[in-house]
């Protein structure tokens, strides 16, 4: 009998470089520890009147206070939700239901997160009139366009603070000043910018603000909506009257405690380090021929965001090659990245469908190292060179 030689496959551990932090972040160990204590020790229902319930309620109250202080709000202006998406839905639908039929007009932009755009689309079927504002080639909304769009039927202006795909940071203070002078509300989705860009809801004249935890090294499944005292909003969930009777459901206490811990440990030094790494990453990427940065530069861009187009090759193909080498990026918002349609955000900047589909989004975090960036740059350069050689587009 012939002896068969067995082939031994040497297993090598793939080097992992996670660069999709705009989709979600790794939970900080301090956050996980804080949540573990709540889950294993202070596990009571915050609505219960016994000791365990009071314990949980105290932890909940302390967390609400931490998050409120971070944006210059009052304790009772923070309403916890299950996500940023829920908070955005609550803001837009709740305001519409509170004001219709006397007022039915909402102003937003063409670069909003899908949950805002899809909420507006659904509200149109309920009788809402929606104005979708254009942006310039860097992604900025012109405050004059906001002012000109406001009518006596306008309920709210909803404009994302730091864009989730191309990182441009809007001038909310100026837009808030206009809204206040016109007597309309301002809502902003700050899920990507929270703890990365200073926000003061009073100074910036913000009436409603959407936040969430999992973009800032907190847990998934928890968000919040700041609702300025005096703003009338209709609840979407009805039940036991939790969250000041605005969002019924037993609170996700471990998630909320983790959210607050993530806010508490966020630091300006981490933001500064991310900016340095971002700028180095962009500088090196733009050395690749026929590349283009999408969105704003410098202080007008989120510290962790890079969105870049590579002429004549598909972003999906780049992402697939990088994935095989342990470099994890995305082609846009994680909520719509499985779609092959061009990004609505990049199209709004004036990119062609071909240019939009040749883009990838890279998003770093406080855990990203220079070594990881250099490894990613090496793989990106190799991938782009390889794909351009075989691309039918020249």
N, C-alpha and C positions, 0 to 999 in steps of 0.2 A: 504494500500500500504506500502510495506516494505521500511523503510528508508534506503537509501544507504549512507554509510559513505564515504565521499570523502577522498582519500589519498593525503595528502599534501607532495610534494617532496621539501625538503629543498635544495635550490640551494647554493652551495658553490663555491667560486671563486677559480679556479685552480691556484696553484702557478706556475708561468712561469719562467723557467731557460733556457735562450737561449744560447746554446753552439755550434752554427753553424756559427761562424763569418768568417770562411774561405770561406763560400758560399756567404754571404753578411752581411753587418753590419747595425745597426740602424744609421740613419742619425743624426749627431750632431745638436743640436738645433741652434747653431751659424751658421752652414751651411744652415739650412732651412731658417733662417732669411735673410741671404745674398742673397739667391735665390729668396725669396719673394720680396725683393726690386727690383731686376732685372725684375721679371715677371710683377710687378704692376707699376713700375715707369720707369725703363730704358729698355723698351721692344722693342726698335727699332731693325731693321735688321742691323748688323754691316757693311754691304756693302752699306747701304744707305748713301747719302751725306748730308742729313739734320741733324738738331741738335740731334734728337732722335737716328739716326744711329750713329752719332759721339760719343754720350754718351755710347752706347752699345760697340762700337769699343774700346773706352778707357778702359772700364771694361775688355774687352777681352784681350787687350794688357797687362794690369796689371796682369791678371791671368796667362798668358803665361810666363811672367817674373818670377812670384813666383815659378812656377813649374820648369822652367829652372834652376833657382838658386839652387833649392833643390837637383839637381843631378849634378851641376857643368857644365851645358850646356849653350849655347847661346840662346837668345830669339827666333831667327828664326830657331832653330833646333827642336822645339816642334811642332808636327803636331797633332791637335786634331782629334779624331775619335769617333765613336759611342760606342766603347767598347774595352776591352783588346783583345777579340777575333778578332775584325776587325783589330786592330793594328798588331797582330801576322800574320794574313793572308796577310796584306799589306806588312809587312817586307819580308816574305818568297816569296810570289808570285811576288811582285814588284821587288825584287832583281833578281829572276830567269828570269823574262821577260826582264830585263835590260841587262842580261849577256848571255842569250842563243842565238845562239848555241855555242859560243866560250867557255863558261864555263857552266857546267850543274850539278855540284856536291854540295850537301848540307849535312852537318854533324849535327846530332842531337842525342838525347838520347832516351832510352826506357822508361823514366819516365816523359816525357813532358806532358803538358796539352793536352787534346784531340784536341783542335783547331790547335795545332802545328802538332801533328801526322796525323790528317786528312788532313791538308793542304799538308803535305809532301806526303801522299798517293795519293792525287789528282795530285800533281806535277809529280809524277812518270808516270802517264798516259800522261803527256805532254812532256815526254822525260828527266825528271830529274833522276839522280842517287842519292839515299839517303843512307847514312851510319847511322845506329842506334847503338849508343855506349851502352855497358853494364855499370852497376854501381856495386859497392860492396854491402855487406850486410847492410851497413848503408845508402846507397843511394848516395855515392859520385862517381863522374866521375874521372877517373884517367887522369890527364893532359897529361901523356905520350901517352895514347890511342888517345887523340885528335890530338897530334902531328903526330902520326903514320898514322892517317886516312887522313890527308891533302894531296891532290894531286895538280897537276898543273891545274886541272879542278874545284877545290873547290871554290865556291862563298862565302859561309858563314858557320860559326859554330853557331848553335842555341841551347843554353843550359839554362834551367830554373834556376833562381837564388835561390829562396826559394820555395821548392816544395809544391804544394797546398794540397797534401794528407798526406805526412809524414814529412814535415817540414825541411828536410835537406837543408842547405845553401851551395852552391857551392863556390869554390875559383875562382871567376871570374877574379881576378887580375892576377893570374898565367896563367889561360887559355887565357886571353886577351893578355898577354905578348907573348905567343906562337903564337897566331893568327897574331899579328902584325909582329913578326919576319918572319912569312911565307907569309905575304902579303895577308891574307884572312880576311874577315870581321867577327866580333863577334856580334851576336844578343842575347839578353837575355829577357825572360819574367820575369819581376819583379813585377807583379801584387800583389803577396802575400808579398813580402819583402819591397816594397816601404814604406818609413817612419819608418820601423821597423829595418832595417839594413842600415848602411851608404853606400851610392853609390856615386861615383864620376866618371863620364863617361870618363873623360880625364885620371885621375890617373889609372883607371882600364882598359883602352884601349877598351872601349865598343863603338861600332859603331852605334848600333841600340838598343833601350831599350823600352820595352812595359810597360805601366803604366795604371792603371784605378782608378776610384774614389770610387766605392761602396765597396771595401775591407777596406777602411780607413775612414769610417763614412761620405763619400760623397754620392752623388746621383747615381742611376743606369743610364745607357745609355750614359756614357761619359768615354772616355779613351784618351790615347795619345801615339804617337810613337816618341821617340827621334831619329832623323836621323842626324848623324854627317855631318857637312858641307863638301861638296865634294863627298859624296856618291851618286851614280846614282841609282835612283829607279823609276820604272814605276808606275804611279797612277793607282789605280783600279777603281776609280770613276771619271767621266768626266762631266763637266758642267760649272759652272761660274768661276772656277779657284780659289776658296777659299783655305785657308791654303797653301799659297805660291805655288799655282797651283798643289799641290800634293794630295789634298782631297776635291774635289768639293762637296758642299752641304752647305746650310745655317747653320752656326754654332749654336750649342745648347748652347746659351749664358748663360742661367740660370744654366745649368749643369756644364759648364766650370767654372763659378764663384764659384759654390758650391765645385767643385773639388779643386780649388785653396785655398778656405777657409779651407777645410779639411787638406790640406798640411800645411798651415800656422799655424794651431792650434795643429798639431801633436807634441808630446813632448817626450823627452828622459825619463822623469819621468814615463810616462805611460808605456813605454817599460819596464823599470825596474820593475814596479809593476806587469806587466803581466808575466815577467820571474819568479818572486817569486811565484806567484799564480800557474803558469804552473808546476814548480818544486815540489811544495807541492802536487798538483793534481796527478802528476806522481808517487811520492813517496807513496802516499796512495793507488793508484790503484794497484801498484805492490805488495802490501801486500795481495791482493787477490790471492789465489793459482792458478798456471798455467796461468799466464798472461805474456805478453811479449810486451815491447815497440818497435815499428817499427820506424826506422830512427835514426838520430844522437842524441847526448845528449848535454846539456849545451849551450855554445855559438855558437855551430855549428847547432843549431836548432832554427827555428822561435819562437819568444817569446810567441806566442799564440797557438801553435800547439801541440796536443797530438794525437798519433795514436797507439792504443793498441789492441792486439789480446787476446781473451779469449778462451782457448782451449776447443774444443768439443761443442761449441754452436755457432749458427749463429749470425752474426752482425745484420742482418735484424730483427731477433727476439728480440735482445737486444734493438735496436732502437725503435721497435714497443711498447714494454713494457714501455720504458722510456717516449715515446711520450704520452702514456696514463696518465702518472704522471707529465706531464708538463716539462719534461727535453728533450730539442731538440738538437740532435746530428745528425751525418750522417755516412754513411758507406763508404764515399769516396768523390770524386769530385761531386759537385751539378749538374754538366753538364751531369753526367753519372750515378747518384745514383739510377735512376729508373731501371737500368739494373741489372739483377741477375748475370751477368758475374763477375768473380773475378777481382779485381782491377789490371790493367796492371802495375801500379806502384809497388804494393806489390809483384806481381809475379817477377818483375825485381829485387827485393831485395833477391830473392831466396825462398820466402815463397811458400808453396804448395797451390793449389787452396782451400783446406779445411781451412788452416791457414788464407789465405787472406779473405775468406768469414766469418771468425770469428772475424773480426776486426771492430772497430768503430773509427771514427775521432771526436775528441772533439776540438773545437777551441774557445778560450775565447777572450774577448775584454777589452778595458779600462773601460767598464761599469760593467764587471763581478765582483762580490763581493765574499769574503770568505764565507759568509753565503750561497750564491748560490752554490759554489763549495762543501761545506759540505753537502748540501741537495742532490746534484747530486751524490756525493760519496755514500751516504746512499741508494739512489735508485738503483744505479748501483750494489752495493754489494748485495742488496736484489734480484735484477733481475737475476744476474749471479747465485746465489745460487738456486733460483727457477728453472731456465732453466736447470741447470746441473742435478738436480734431475730427470727431465723428459726426458733428452737427451738420445737417443739411442746410442750415441757415448761415449765410456768410455776410 
